[in-house]
């Protein structure tokens, strides 16, 4: 599903070059739930940005569903995102003027889906997320956990092949974190969606079947947990 | 993305920042108002010019003249008039006979010629080609035009000609009858009944011991008073030019006046009138006549001249008005730049969610065009109100004015035609969109990464 090859990203800070990602090679299969773990400055967020095509790499390529995301122009990328990618943000990033339903339906608007159709779909997902009685509330009228559930619903509404999540529980308390995390895993498994999530919390990452650990822009661990207790660890 | 969705997004965004939107729209309102008002003043000037000229004369009429003041000028002869008559779009061309030998004309009427009418050839007595009277556009209200079987000195009278007969033996105001209704609404009969009474036309001799020449008139028709044509339609007479020429020759003969030039000299005229089928052809016909070497004058030519001047004034006024719209445009650009700066994160989110850049651009352009449109609509509305108030105040301050036919004219300071209203809204919307162009393109360049950054 996702193939990363020799990925390198160098930032220029003043006159100095900072290597954020160094020769990353990674393959994520369809339906896999993958956590990218690392401390602050490890390059995990940079990696996610490259994967989602938000930033162009210095070298190497990211291929999603057979298409080279790092070579796409903005227009192609927008259409590709509409059809294949969902995104969950740490700070929810809901549209402040829109209700929960409108927020969830928002990505479908870009696809040109009729208002009635897209909002019907949005309502169905919100119902699944136990937000039935919060549908017509604005984000400011929702708790953090509720907002993030709206954000999650928005990522799933377009039935994407891949969902990227950037510290989706970063702003939530531990109890809500647990709930949200379970929900993410459940829905992506149910819909056979490839899920790539960035977190700084190794405990949280342990829940995932696949954990990629980054230090200083390099993958140092890549653990695949086929089933309970059977850990297949790769060192790079 | 659907246009309806784009429109709704833009409208919601404008509603979100009501205060700022209203202030910016206010700028556009003032700008639109000043342009529309300035233009409307120009329109009013044009209108009043047109009215003035229309009241001066028939807009389809051209006068050709040759006062013999320059030896180079070709004389106006029957041949020349025939040439003009043959031109395209000329309805009729005829000389208006002027005579240097005929003095005051007196017409005696009523029982034993007690009542008198005074006039002059070429002014209150108009002689032209017999067959031209019809086409020249005199409007009959009674009787008929002249025909070929009419004897000499068969004439057509102006509407109030009968009232122009007065009793020379009595003092004013008892010597005449007023043609207009008195306080009881009664119109009195004139002294003379033109169709029944005997009318004798007499050329008053110039010299003290000169001999008068007399002819009997027969009135067969009456034409409507029309000041676009001239005094003859009010209280004068229209007749065949040949009769006047015959009268003149007789007068010269009996008074033994020496006439310069040979007897067989071709007849020339000082003045001829040309009636064109439609106003739009007037310019072409004038050009053709002037090409032949004659001077012309027509109300339309003054109209052209005035229109050129008005256009210049209108341009200057519009220029002044557009200064405030320029200021409004700058404020739109400022508002949009601020809005985009504030919404950087939203733009980033939209990009991450798969919104195409052309839609982001369209959204912002619609917002700025929306500001322009709103300002335009309200501005045009206020302009109509201002225009109404101005015209009202002007009419009441200056008092009623009258045109040449004595009818009350409203004083217009500002006229907003429908096209100006639409143009005002279209222009302000366009300016709005134009002002939003640079900010919108800036918005498009905002990176999707903005959505990720936590600041």
Interface residues (C-beta under 8 A of the other chain):
Chain A: X45 X49 X52 X54 X55 X74 X75 X78 X79 X80 X81 X82 X83 X85 X87 X89 X90 X91 X93 X95 X97 X106 X107 X109 X110 X111 X112 X114 X115 X154 X158 X166
Chain B: X1 X2 X4 X5 X12 X13 X16 X345 X346 X349 X350 X351 X352 X353 X354 X355 X356 X357 X358 X359 X447 X448 X449 X451 X452 X454
